[in-house]
């Protein structure tokens, strides 16, 4: 009888083991990807020489307690994180960038003119695909392109024909930016947005100079497209940028656009 019971226990063993928890087996979970803002890529050949991670290892190598509880680390625990409510408030305000048309085209009766967000998006693409330039941080150029007109979500697209003095325009935009950064939560990310905007406004870095040129390049490229699509004469936009490009990149791209306009 004892032999029979022992044999039955062996037969039942696999199914019982399958349903039992595996004690001491480490589980792995995916760590959050490193934000690109922490690993800048430069427009140069040494872009891959970024320093190794300070943690000395991957989060996926850390075992989790076998007690069956989920990891207690929350993505929002980082001091640089933006509260969800602040993020959505900020993004909802930025929606105006998608709906506000660029004033220069509106005043020239361009049909279905681009929005402010349209303009900034293509500038971001320009920064992304531009040739490598030694000493220029490509990621920073992309960021500046994304935020450079962000204050227009509040003040609108003020153009020279509006007759508003440059100092007053700057004051209004600075006030709008401060409000948006407070809306964003006032943390490190809000500070970065503010600093990127100020850098562009002050034309105070190689990246700012690149993006200043991309701003003009994007405008004349859009002017060329409207001329071809709608039969417009938008010569004034080309004249307004003539001789004002600061970088070799801006000059080369503007020259290419001008050559296509003559065809």
C-alpha positions in Angstrom: 0.0 0.0 0.0 2.8 2.4 0.9 4.5 1.7 -2.4 1.2 2.5 -4.3 0.7 5.8 -2.5 4.3 6.8 -3.2 3.8 6.0 -6.9 0.6 8.2 -7.0 2.5 11.1 -5.4 5.1 11.0 -8.1 2.4 11.0 -10.8 0.8 14.0 -9.3 4.0 16.0 -8.7 4.4 17.8 -12.1 0.9 19.4 -12.1 1.3 20.5 -8.5 4.7 22.0 -9.1 3.3 23.8 -12.2 0.7 25.6 -10.2 3.1 26.5 -7.3 5.0 29.8 -7.2 8.7 29.6 -8.2 10.5 30.7 -5.0 13.6 32.8 -5.4 13.3 33.2 -9.1 14.2 36.9 -10.1 11.6 38.7 -12.2 12.7 41.4 -14.7 10.9 44.6 -15.6 11.7 47.2 -18.2 13.3 50.4 -17.0 12.1 53.7 -18.4 14.1 54.8 -21.5 16.7 57.5 -21.0 15.2 60.8 -22.2 17.0 62.2 -25.3 17.6 65.5 -23.4 20.0 63.6 -21.1 22.1 62.2 -24.0 22.6 65.1 -26.5 23.8 64.3 -30.0 26.2 66.8 -31.6 26.3 67.8 -35.2 29.8 66.4 -35.3 31.7 63.0 -35.8 32.1 62.5 -32.0 28.4 62.2 -31.4 28.7 58.6 -30.1 31.2 59.5 -27.3 28.6 60.0 -24.7 29.6 58.9 -21.1 28.4 55.5 -19.7 25.5 55.3 -17.4 26.2 56.4 -13.8 24.1 53.6 -12.4 26.7 51.0 -13.5 24.1 48.5 -14.6 20.7 48.0 -16.2 17.6 48.1 -14.1 16.4 44.9 -15.7 19.2 43.0 -13.8 17.7 43.8 -10.4 15.6 41.0 -8.9 12.2 41.8 -7.4 11.1 40.3 -4.1 9.3 36.9 -4.5 6.4 38.2 -2.3 4.4 38.8 -5.5 4.2 42.6 -5.1 4.7 45.1 -8.0 7.8 47.4 -7.9 7.2 50.4 -5.7 9.2 52.8 -7.9 6.9 55.3 -9.7 7.8 57.1 -12.9 6.5 60.3 -11.3 8.9 60.1 -8.4 11.7 61.9 -10.3 12.3 65.4 -9.2 12.3 66.5 -12.8 8.9 65.0 -13.6 5.9 67.2 -14.6 2.6 66.5 -12.8 0.0 65.1 -15.1 -2.4 68.0 -14.4 0.3 70.6 -15.2 1.3 68.8 -18.4 -2.3 68.6 -19.7 -2.9 72.3 -18.8 0.2 73.3 -20.7 -0.5 71.1 -23.7 -4.1 72.4 -23.9 -2.8 75.9 -24.1 -0.3 74.9 -26.8 -3.3 73.7 -28.8 -3.7 77.3 -29.9 -0.4 76.9 -31.8 -2.2 74.4 -34.0 -5.2 76.6 -34.7 -3.5 80.0 -35.0 -2.6 80.8 -38.6 0.6 82.6 -39.5 -0.3 86.2 -39.8 1.9 87.0 -42.8 0.1 84.6 -45.0 -3.3 85.7 -43.8 -2.6 89.3 -44.7 -1.5 88.2 -48.2 -4.8 86.3 -48.7 -3.1 83.0 -48.9 -5.6 80.2 -49.0 -5.5 77.7 -46.1 -2.3 79.2 -44.6 -0.1 77.2 -42.3 -0.4 77.4 -38.5 2.3 78.4 -36.1 2.7 74.7 -35.1 3.1 73.8 -38.8 6.0 76.2 -39.1 7.7 75.0 -35.9 7.3 71.3 -36.9 9.1 71.7 -40.2 11.8 73.7 -38.5 12.3 70.7 -36.1 12.7 68.4 -39.1 15.2 70.8 -40.7 17.3 70.7 -37.5 17.0 66.9 -37.5 18.2 66.4 -41.1 20.8 69.1 -41.3 24.4 68.1 -42.0 26.8 67.7 -39.0 28.4 70.9 -37.8 31.3 70.6 -35.3 30.4 72.0 -31.9 26.7 72.3 -32.6 24.3 70.2 -30.5 21.7 68.8 -32.9 19.2 67.8 -30.1 19.4 71.3 -28.7 18.6 72.8 -32.1 15.5 70.6 -32.4 14.4 71.7 -28.9 14.9 75.4 -29.7 12.9 74.9 -33.0 10.0 73.4 -31.0 9.8 76.1 -28.4 11.0 79.3 -30.3 7.4 80.6 -31.1 5.7 78.9 -28.1 4.7 82.3 -26.5 2.5 83.0 -29.6 0.0 80.6 -28.1 -1.0 83.6 -25.9 0.1 86.7 -27.8 -0.5 85.5 -31.3 1.8 85.9 -34.4 2.9 89.6 -34.2 4.4 90.8 -37.4 6.4 94.0 -38.3 3.3 95.3 -40.2 1.4 95.3 -36.9 3.4 98.4 -35.9 4.2 97.1 -32.4 7.7 98.2 -31.3 10.2 95.3 -30.9 10.7 96.0 -27.2 7.0 95.8 -26.6 6.7 92.6 -28.6 9.5 91.1 -26.6 7.9 92.1 -23.3 4.6 90.6 -24.2 6.2 87.3 -25.3 8.4 87.1 -22.2 5.3 87.6 -20.0 3.5 84.9 -21.9 6.4 82.5 -21.6 6.6 83.1 -17.9 3.0 82.2 -17.6 3.4 79.1 -19.6 6.4 77.9 -17.5 4.4 78.4 -14.3 1.5 76.5 -15.9 4.0 73.7 -16.6 4.8 73.4 -12.9 7.9 75.6 -12.6 10.3 72.6 -12.3 13.4 71.8 -14.2 11.6 71.1 -17.4 9.8 74.4 -17.3 13.2 76.0 -16.6 14.7 74.3 -19.6 11.9 75.5 -21.9 12.4 79.1 -20.6 16.1 78.9 -21.1 15.8 77.5 -24.7 13.4 80.3 -25.6 15.7 83.0 -24.1 18.7 81.5 -25.9 16.9 81.8 -29.2 15.6 85.3 -28.5 19.1 86.5 -27.5 20.8 84.7 -30.5 23.3 83.7 -27.9 24.6 80.3 -29.0 25.7 78.5 -32.1 22.4 76.5 -31.9 20.3 79.7 -31.6 22.0 81.1 -34.7 21.3 77.9 -36.7 17.6 77.9 -35.7 17.3 81.6 -36.4 18.4 80.8 -40.0 16.1 77.8 -40.1 13.2 80.1 -39.2 13.9 82.2 -42.3 14.6 79.2 -44.5 11.3 77.7 -43.6 9.5 80.9 -44.3 10.9 81.4 -47.8 10.4 77.7 -48.6 6.8 78.1 -47.6 6.6 81.3 -49.7 7.9 79.4 -52.7 5.3 76.6 -52.3 2.5 79.1 -52.0 3.7 80.9 -55.1 3.7 77.7 -57.1 0.4 76.4 -55.7 -1.6 79.5 -55.7 0.0 81.8 -58.3 1.0 84.4 -55.6 3.8 86.9 -55.8 5.5 86.8 -52.4 8.7 88.6 -53.3 8.6 90.7 -50.1 9.2 87.6 -48.0 12.4 86.8 -49.9 13.5 90.4 -49.7 13.0 90.5 -46.0 15.5 87.7 -45.5 18.1 88.7 -48.1 21.6 89.1 -46.6 20.4 88.1 -43.1 21.6 84.5 -42.9 24.3 83.9 -40.2 25.4 80.4 -41.0 26.7 78.5 -43.9 23.8 76.0 -43.6 21.3 78.8 -43.8 23.0 80.5 -46.7 23.2 77.2 -48.7 19.6 76.2 -48.1 18.4 79.7 -49.0 20.4 79.7 -52.2 18.9 76.4 -53.2 15.4 77.7 -52.6 16.2 80.9 -54.6 17.5 78.8 -57.5 14.3 76.7 -57.6 12.2 79.9 -57.6 13.8 81.0 -60.9 13.0 77.8 -62.7 
